[in-house]
């Protein structure tokens, strides 16, 4: 078995090297270090092998001993060997840390970081060179001084290179910029003539600068000025500088505004020019720098030429076969995310086609695959033309295949892409997404415990059950298509990414809902409602809310049996306000429809209705109050007992002369809440209802009717129309209720009279199907 033989031989070689590392002879130790370095450079497999053999602690110990031995070296030869051991051991530790997280952890755990840091402070005097050297220095021998300086710089450079490798990892220690001496040391690194040392200073900034305060401190200390001067340096200095500048600018408009001024226009032009540099990594970093400037403040870099150049550059960088190509799509996403103008420009330069061409290549590195899918997700997040192009190219087939990819990050990105594409109203209404080819893998992902997908998945599925905008317009806020661009990140559970997709797809219509239910989708969504993660609960509710939108009675019954009244009541009272809102929205859709749908809210002794009423009395968020009022409005379209139950909730404190919550809503500054409150009054006083007159008296005694009368000239047209409709209804019971608010002059005005008659007639027509009285919110939300 050759594989076993090779493995055994490799282990033998490794043990031999480790044995020589423990030798008491410095020459033997030095040769072993060089051999170890040559073995592991660029070889991840061998790094792991030597890691298991304990090579890192051994090398860290050698470095520690060598650093301590510097001051006691008794002659030139020993001094040079000690220096060489320091350089080689630092290089070995840096190689272990380079692009290998396990190696970084091993180096840090071995305690090598402090000794590597000490190397940066070494001066020529740390190395004894003997009497002959002293004489040469005293005589001003320039050649010897240069050799000494070179020897010193080799040590410093070795330490700087290794630390740079460590600072490329998230596990590297955070640098404290708040301490004055640390800031001074950082500036000394940036001002160092060595490109490795100055590059290390830039890497420290890129790794450790996270807060706006740190960004401001770095700017005020003159760090940004030094970094911009490095743009004219070597390739290493230029790239490190660009990355650090982007870090200092990121999400900080204040720093950006100080930088992008008349005195720094030349520097900005320099960064723009670097977008065309011959080195791919430099072009990528320059693009990222410009992106963070524009994202921090939209008033900068508005020139269409610059924006188009950025888009084209990033799309071209996708052709790079290395890390630059892997990262280019993420930069592209950052450039166009939530920006319709940028998405349109990207579409015009055939961005969808170019991304699709890369997807077709197959066998993509997971990182590259993820980035391209996320780029497509952002391109399709707002524009229908992008979604249509994706569907016409049959991108969806590749996206669906990616739902079963080995990488959880790729599966998460596929869910995000599917969620964005499924926001196509036209294709949702045509049922393009609700088929088993799509639904089966999505439902499976609901039960995926990997850390990358669940949140997005629920929103994608719920788009599949959404109505087109023209239909939703008459049924306010019953279903909302998920965009969910904030649901990005590899730390999210798989099932959460999947929820983003599901929340869109489940809005498909009538018969196709049974496919999702039959596959066990509802059971899994209900299980996610019990999650400790509020984001998972929120997105699972979102999916169920859209699934139940205008569903048939049998479908509602099956869903409610899984949900249970007690679980819904607990979600209405959830600690998170956003979860409360979605739970109320779900109940609102549940009780929308025939009278038997209203009965759901009275299950288990009316536990849901009590929870709704309680939230309306204590909620401080308008969105919760709006959803709660529309729930009661829907219930008020039911039987007499249903209407009386709503009256009990609205007038709960009226007997104690405390203000009813509905009066507070009628006086709200939020026109949506005022509209919802008036709709409840409309449904409670519908003239075709036997008990309407009695309820009207109760409402008048509670002071509600007088508040409605005072709203006849409400600044919101929607509220004004509903109020005048309500007043028209009141006249069928008591003319005095309506006549008292019109002056004789107004009643003689033919235009006013004809307007009132028109609204009254129109209101009767609306009331015949006012199961959910709302009209515009969902359409606006889409």
N, C-alpha and C positions, 0 to 999 in steps of 0.2 A: 504494500500500500504506500505509494510514493508520497501522498499527502501527509501521512503520519510520520514517515521518515524525515520529510522536510521540516515538519514541525519540531520533531525531536532534535534535529540538527540546529534549528534556530534557537531552541532553548539552551542547547549546549553552548553555542556561541555567546548567547546572552549571559549565561552564568559565568563564562570565562571572563567576559568584560567586567562584570560586577566584581569578580574575585580580584582582578587587577586594580579596580578602583580602590580597594582596601589596602593596597600595597603600601609599605612604608617608604618606598623609593619614589621620589617625586617624578622622575622621568617616566617610570612605568605608569604612574597615575595619569600623567599628562597624555601619554599615548592612548591610554584607555578612554579618556575623555574625548579625544579627537575621533577615535573609532566609533564611540557611541553616537557622537554628533552626526557622523556620516551615515550611520545606520538609520537614524530616525528622521532626518530632514525630508520633508515631503511625503513621509510614509506613515499613514495613520495606523496601519496594522501593526507595524513594528513599535510605534509609540505605545500602543495599548499593551503589546507583549512585554516591553521593558517596564511599563507602569506596573504590571502585575508582579514582576520580579523585584519590585522595590527600588528601581533605579533612581527615582526622583529624590527620596530622602537621602540616598547615598551621595548624590551629586550636591544636594543642598548642604550636607555636612562638609563636603570638600570645600565648597565656597566659603563657608563659615570659618573653617580652619585657615584657609589661605588669606582671608581678610585679616584675621588675627595675627597671622605670621608676617605681615608686611613690615610691621615695626621692629621685628627682631631678626630680619634677614641680615646675615653677617658678611655677605660679599655680593659682588655684582652678579655672579652667576646664579646664586640662590635667589637673588632679587628678581631676576628676569624669569626664572622658572615659576616663582610664586605668581608673578604678573601673568604669565602664560596660563597657569592653572586657573586664575581668576577669570581671564578672558574666555577660556574654553568651557569652564563650568557654567558661566553666565550664558554662553551661547547654547549649551545643552538645555538648560532650564527654559530659555526662550523658545527653543525648538519644540519642547514638550507643550508649551503654552500656545503655540501658534495654531490658531484655528481648531483647537482641541479642548473642549470645555473640561473634560476629565483631567487633562494635563494641567490646566489652570488651577483646578481645585487641588491637585496633588502638590503643585509648586507652593500654593498658599498654605496648605496644611503642613508642609515640611518646614515652614518658617523662613523661606528664602527671600520673601519680599523685603524685609528690612535690610538685609545684606546687599541686595541688588540696589536698593535706594542709596545706600552708603557710597556705592561706587560713583555716583553722580557728583559727589563732593570732593573727590580725590584731586589733589594737586601734585605737581612734580615732587614736592618735598616728601610725599608719602613713600617714595621709592629711593632707597639709599643706593648710591652709585659708587661709593668708595673714594679714597683719596685722589686717585687719578682723575676721576670725574670731577671732583671738587676743584682740582687745579685747572682743569680745562674750562670749567664754568667761570672760575675767577679770571682766567685769561680771556674770557669772552669768545670762546670757540663756538662760532655760530653753528657749525655742523653738529657738534655734540648736543647743543641746546635743542636743535631741531629733532634729533633722535630721541632725546628725553621727552620732548613735548609729544612726539608721536607715540611713545610708549605710554604716556599718561592718557592720551586721547583714545588709545585702543581700549583701555580699561573703562573709561567713561562711556565710550560708544557701545561697548559690550553690555554694560548695565542698562543704557538707554534703550538699546534694541530689545532686550529681554522684557523690560518694563512696558515698552510699546505693545508687545505681544500680549502681555497680561491685560493691559488697558483696552484691548479690543474685545474683552469679555465682560459681560454684565457682572461677573463675580468679582471683578477687581475692586479693591477698597475705594470708597468714595473720598475724594479730595475735598478738604474743608477750605473753601475760599474765604470764609468769614474771618479767619485768623490772618492778621496782618503779615506775620512772618511767612505764612504759606503763600500769600499773594506775591510777596517779594521774591520768594524762591521760584514761583511759576514764571515771573517776568525774567528771572535770570536764565531759566531754561529756554524761553523764547528768544532771548538775546544771544544765546550761545552760538558760536560759529559753526558748530557741528550740526549737520542736518538731522542726525538721529536724535540729538538732544533737544533741538528746537521742535522737531516732530513729536517727541515725547510730550513736550509741554502742550502742544496742540491736541494730542490724543487724550491727555488728562482733562482738558476742557470738554471735548466731545463726550467723554464718559461721565463726568461728574457734574456738569452744569445742567441743573434740572429746573430750578425755580426762577421766577422773574427777578427776585432779589439778587440771586447769584449772577444773572445776566447783567443787571445794572451795575453791580460791583465790578465785574470784569470790564465793562465799558468805561466806567468812571476811572478805573485804574490804568487805562490806556492800552489794555490788552488788544482791543479790536484794531487800534492803530498799528500795533506791532504785527498783528496777523496779516493785515492788508499789505504791509511792506514785504512779507514773505511770499506774496503772490508772484513776485518777480524773481524768486529764488529757484532752487532746484525742483525737480519733479516731486520729490518726497515732501519738501517744504510747501510747495504749492497745493498739493492735494490735502495735506494735513491742515493747512490754513483754511481752505474752502470748507472742509467739514466742520471745523471749529466755528467759523463765521456763521454758518447755517445754524449751529447749536445756540449761539448767542442771540440770533435773530428770532428763533422759533417762537411763535405765538406771543411776541412782545412788540406791539406797535410803537411803544415809547422809544425803545432802543432803535428800532428801524427808522423812525422819524428823525432821530438825532443823526443817524448814519447817512440816510438818503437826503442830503442837503446840497446846497450849491458848492460847498468845499469838498465834497466827496463824490461828485459826479464822475470824476476820472476813475475812481476805484470801481464804481458801479459799471462803468463802460468796460473796464478791464475784465470784470466777471462775465459780462455779456459776451465779450470777445472769446473768453475761454470756453464758451459753449461750442465753439467751432474748433477747439484744440485738436491736435492729431492723436492725442492719447484718449482712449475711450473713458477711462476712469475719471480723468480731469473733466471731460465733457459732462459726465453724469453728475459729479460733485458741483460743478458750476451751475448746472440746471437746478439741482436741489437748493442751492443757495438762492437763486432767483425765485424759486417756488415759495420758499419760506418768507421771503420779502413780500411777495404778492399775497400770500395767505394771511400774513400778519396785518397787512393794510391794503385793501383793495384799490386804493387810490394810486398805488404805484404800479409801474410796468403795464400800463393800459394800452400801449401801442400794439396794434393787431399784428404787426410784423414780428415783434419780439415774442408774442404769444404763439404765433404760428411756428416760429423758429424753435421754440421750446418743445412744442408738440412733435414736430418732425424729427427733432434731435432724439427725443426719447423713443420714438417708434423705430428709428434707425438703430439705436443702441440695443434693441431687442435682438438684433442679428449677432451681437457679440456672444461668442460661445462660452465665456467664463462668467465670473461673478457679476460683472457689470451688466451682462444680458439678463441675469437672474433678478437683479435689483431694479432694472429700468422700468419694468411694468408697475412697480410699487411707487416709484417717483411719478410716473404718468397718472396713476390713480390720485395721488396727492394733488396734482395739478388740476385735475378736472372734477374732483369730488364736490358735489353740491353746487357746481357752477355751470349753469345751462349754456352760457356763452362759450365756455371752453369746450364743452361737450359737442356743441354745434360745429366749432372749428375743427375738432378732432374727426367728426363725422365727414366734414367736407374734404378732408385729406385722406379719406378712406381708412380711418382708424379701425373700424369694425373689421373690414376685410383683412387688414394687416395682422390684427390680433388673431383672427380666425386662421390665417395661413400658418401662424406659428403653432396653433393648437393642432393642426392637421399633421404636423411633423411626427408626432408620436414619440414615446420614450423620453418625454421631457423630465428634467430634474424636478422633483416635487416643489421646490421653491419657485422655480420658473413657472410651473403649471399653476400654482396658487396665484401668483402675481398676475398672470394673463387673465385668469377667471375673475379676479377682483377688478381688473381694468375694464373688462366687459361689463361687470356689474355696475360700475360707476358710469360707464357710457350709456347704459340703458336705464339708469335710475330716473331720468326725467323726460327724455325725448322719445316719442312714439316712432320716429323715423329710424332710430337706432334699434329699437325692439323689432320693428318690422324687418330690418336688414338682417338681424340675427336669425330670425325665423326663416327668412328666405334662403339664407346660406345653410340652414339646418344645423346651426351651432348647437341647438338644443340637444341633438343626439350626443354630441361630445360632452355636453354639460351633464346629461343624465348618466353617462358612463362614468363620469368623475365622481358621482355620488357613492360609488363603490370602491374608490381608490384606497390604496393601503395607507396613505397619509391622511391623518385627521384634518390637517390644515387645508389640504386639497378638497376634502369632502365639505368642509365648512365654506370654502370659497365657491364651490359648485352650488351650494344652497343659496349663497348670496346672489350669485349670478342668476339662478332660476327665479329668485324672488323679484329681482329687477325686471327681468324679461316678462314675468307673469303679471306685471302691472299694466300690461297692454289691455285696455278696456275692450277693444275690438276682438281680440283673440280670446279673452276670457269669456265674453258673451257667446263666442262660437264654440266654446268647450275644448279649446286647443290643448289645455293642460291637464284636464281631469281624465287621464287614462291610466291604466295599471302600470304601464311602462315607467311613468313618472311617480305615481302615488306609492307603489310598493317600496321602492328604495327610500322614499321620504319617510314612510311610516316606520321602516326598520331603523332609520336614524334617530327617531324619537327615543329609542331604547339604547342609543349609543352612549356609552359612558366616557368616551374619549374627551379630552379637553379642547374642543374647538368647534362644535356645530349646533347645538340645540336651539339657541335663541333665534337664529335666522330662519331655521326650518319652519317654525310655527307661522311666521309671517308669510312665507312663501305659500304654504298650504292654504292659509286663509285668503290669499288673493284669488285662488282658483274658485272660490265660492262667492266672489264679489260680483255685483251688478255693474253694468255700464253706467257711465256718469249720467246719461240722459234719463235712465230709469231711477237711479238713486236720488235724483234731485227732489222727487216727491216724498222721500222717506229719510228725513234728516238723520245722519249719524248712526244709521243702523249697521252699516258695514264700512270699513275704511281699508283701502288697499295699503299694504305696508311698504314703506320705502326703507326705513330702518337702517339708514347709512351709518348711524351711530353704533350699530351692532357689529363692529369689526374688532377683530383681535383674536389671536391664537389661544388666549386664555379662556375663552368662553367654551362651555360644554358643547359637544356635538349636537345634542338634542335641541339646544337653544338656537343654533344656526339653522337647524332644520325647521324649527317653529316659524322662523321668518319666511321661509318658503311656503309652508303649509298655510299660514294665515292668509295668503293670497289665493292659493289654488283652491281652497275649499269653498270659494264663492261661486263655483261653477253652478249649475242650476239643477233643481229638482231631482231627477232620477239619478244623476251621477253622484249625489251625496251618498247613496247606498254603497257605492264602491269603497269609499273611505271608511264608512262604518263597518262594512263587512270585513275589511282588512284589519280591524282592531284599532283603528286610529283614535276613536273616541276614548276607548279604555286607556290608551297610553297618554292622551292629553289630560284626562282626569287624574292620572297618577302624577303628572307633572304639576298639577295644581297644588299638590301637597308638598312640593319642594321647599326647602329652606331658602332657596335663592329667589328673591322677589322678582328678578328679571325673568326667570323661568315661569313663575306663576303668571306674570303679566302677559307674556307672549302666548302661553297656553290658553289664557282667557281670550286673548285677541283672536286666536284661531277658532275657538268654540263660538265666540260671538259672531264671526263671519259664517261659520258653518251653519248656524241656526237661523241666519238671516232669511226671512221669507220661506222657511222650510215647511214641508208638509207636516200634517199632524202626527203621522206615524214616526217621522224622523225626529220631531221634537220629543215625542214620548220616549224613544230609545235613548236620546241624549240625556234627557232629564233623569231617567232611571239610573244612568251611570253617575250623573252629577250629584243627585240627592239635594233636598232642600237645605239640610243642615250645612253641607259643604258650601253651597252658594251663600248662605247667610254669613258664614264665617269669613268668606272672601269679601263680602260687602263691608265687613268690619275689619278688614286686614290692616295691619299697621302702616302699610305703604299706601299713600293717597292714589298713586297711579293704578294700583291693583284694585282699589275700591271703585275707581271710575270705570275700569274695564268690566268689573263684576256687575255693576249697575247697568252698563251698556248691554251686557249679555242678557240680563233679566229683561231689559227693555225689549230686546228682540224676541225673547222667549214668550212674553205675554202679548206680542203683536200678532193679531190674526183673529180667529174665531173666539167665541166666548169660552170654549173649553181650554184655549190657551191661557186665558186669564186665570183659570183655576189653579195653575201651577204655583202661583204666588201664595195661595192659601194652604198649600200642603204642609203637613206637620204643624197644625194649629197656627198657620199664618206666620211662621218664623221668618220667612223672607220679607214679607210686608213689614213686619215689625223692625227688621234690620234696616229696610229702606227708610222708614219714618225716622228711626233713630239717627241715621246718617244725615238726613235733611235738617235735623234740629241741631246737630253739633258740627257739621262740616264747615270748613273755612275756605275751601277751594271751590270756585265757581263751577268748574267742570263736573265735580261730583254732584253739586246741587242741580245742575242742568239735567244730567242723566237721571237723577232721582226723581225730578219732577216729571220727566217724560215717562218714567215707569208708572207713576201714579196716573198720568194722563191716559196711558194705555189701559190701565186697570179700570179707569172711570168710563170706558166705553162698554163695559160689561153689563151684567145684570144689576138690578137695584141693590142687592146685597153687596155687590162689588163697589158700587158708587158710595154706599154708606160707609164702607170700610175706609175708602179714601177720605171721606169727610172726617172720620174719626182721627186719621193721621194728621190732616191739615189743621184741624181745630182742637188739637189735643190740649193746648193750654188756654183756650179761649174762655173756659168756665172760670179760670182763676184770673181773668182779665190780663193775662200775659199776652204779648204780641204773638200772633200766629206766624209760623215760618213763611207762609205764602205771602203775607203782607211784606215781610222783609224782601222776598224775591221780587214782588211787584215794584218795590222801591229801589231795586238794585241798579247799579251803574252799568251792569252788563246786559245789553239788549237781548242776548240769547237767553238769559235767565228770565227776564221779564216776559219774553215770548212764551217760554215753557210754562210759566205760571198762569198766563192768560189762557193757554190751551187747556190746562186742567179745569179752569173755571168754565170754559166752553163745553167740555165734555160732561161736566157735572150738571149743567143746566140745559142740556139739549131738550128742546120742547117736546120731542116724541117720547121722552121718558116720564113714566107716571109720577115719580117722586120729585121731579125737577123743581116744582114750585116750592115745595117744602125746603129743599136744599137752598133755593135762592133766598128764602127768608133767613135761613141760618147764616148764609154768607153775608147777607146785609147786616144782620145783628152783630156779626163779628167784625164789621167795618171793611170787609173785603170789596163789596160792591162799590162803596164810595171811592176806594182806591182805584178801581177799574175805571170809574167815571172820570177821575182826574187824569187818566192816561190817554184821553181821546185825541190829544194833540202830541203824543209821544214823538220825539225826534226820529225814532226808528220806524220806517215805513211798515215793516213786518208787524211790529207791535201795534202800530196804529190800526192796521187792517184787522188784526185779531180783536182788538178792543172794540172797534165799531161793530164787528160781527157779534161780539158778546152782548153789546148794548141792544143790538137788533133782536137778539134772542130774548133779552129781558122783557121787551115790550109785549111779547105774547102772554106774559103773566101779569104785568103791571105797567101800564103806559107811563105812569108817573116816574118810573125808574129811568126812562130814557128822555122824557120831555124836560125833566128838571135840569138837564145839562145843556140844553140848547136854548139860546136866547130867542126871542120872537123874531129878531132880524135874521138870525141864522135859519129858523124854520121857514121863513118866507123866501129864503134863497133857493131858487130852483136847482142850481147846480149842487148845493149841499144835499138837498132832499134826494135828487136822483142818484147821487153817489152813495148815500146811505142805503137806498133801496137796492142798488146793484150789489153792494157788499153783503146785504142780508140774504139775497137770493143765492149769491155765490157761496156763502157760508153754509147754507142748507145742503148744497151739493157736496161740499167738502166733508161735512159732518157725517154723511152717509158712509164714508170710508175712512174716518179719522182714527182708525185703530192705533196708528202711531202718527200723531198730528204733525210731527216735525217735517221740515222740508229742505233746508239748504246746507246744513252743517256737513253732512257726509260728502256732498258733492264738492264743497269747498275744500274739504280735507284731502280729497283725492289728488 
